[in-house]
Amino acid sequence: MRNNILGGLVIFVVVLTCLLLLDDISNTQEKPSIEDTAQVEQTTNKNDLAIVESNK
């Protein structure tokens, strides 16, 4: 009995995987990909420090 349940579960997972793959293949709508880009500036020997002014 236990082997039947395990075999049924394996078949269910395989069928579900196949259906998901078929859905992905048949859905050919290409969505525009949005890429987040960041620019990094390489600096050498620069001491750009923030200056904090306080009135005492």
C-alpha positions in Angstrom: 0.0 0.0 0.0 2.8 2.4 0.9 4.5 1.9 -2.5 1.3 2.8 -4.3 1.0 6.1 -2.5 4.7 6.9 -3.1 4.4 6.0 -6.8 1.2 8.1 -7.2 2.9 11.0 -5.6 5.9 10.8 -7.9 3.6 10.6 -11.0 1.6 13.6 -9.7 4.8 15.7 -9.3 6.1 14.7 -12.7 2.8 15.5 -14.4 2.6 18.8 -12.6 6.1 19.7 -13.7 5.3 18.8 -17.3 2.2 21.0 -17.3 4.2 23.9 -15.9 6.9 23.5 -18.5 4.2 23.4 -21.3 2.6 26.5 -19.9 6.0 28.3 -19.9 6.8 27.2 -23.4 3.4 28.1 -24.9 3.4 31.5 -23.2 5.6 33.5 -25.7 4.8 37.0 -24.5 8.0 38.6 -23.7 7.9 41.0 -20.8 10.2 43.9 -20.9 13.0 43.4 -18.4 13.8 46.3 -16.1 17.4 46.5 -15.2 18.5 48.6 -12.3 21.9 50.2 -13.0 24.2 52.0 -10.8 27.2 54.0 -11.8 30.3 53.7 -9.7 33.0 56.3 -9.9 36.5 55.2 -9.2 38.5 57.8 -7.3 42.1 57.7 -6.2 43.7 59.9 -3.5 40.7 62.1 -3.1 39.6 63.2 0.3 36.1 64.4 -0.2 34.8 64.7 3.3 31.5 66.2 4.4 31.9 69.5 6.3 29.6 70.0 9.2 29.2 73.5 10.4 27.9 74.2 13.9 27.1 77.5 15.5 28.2 77.6 19.1 
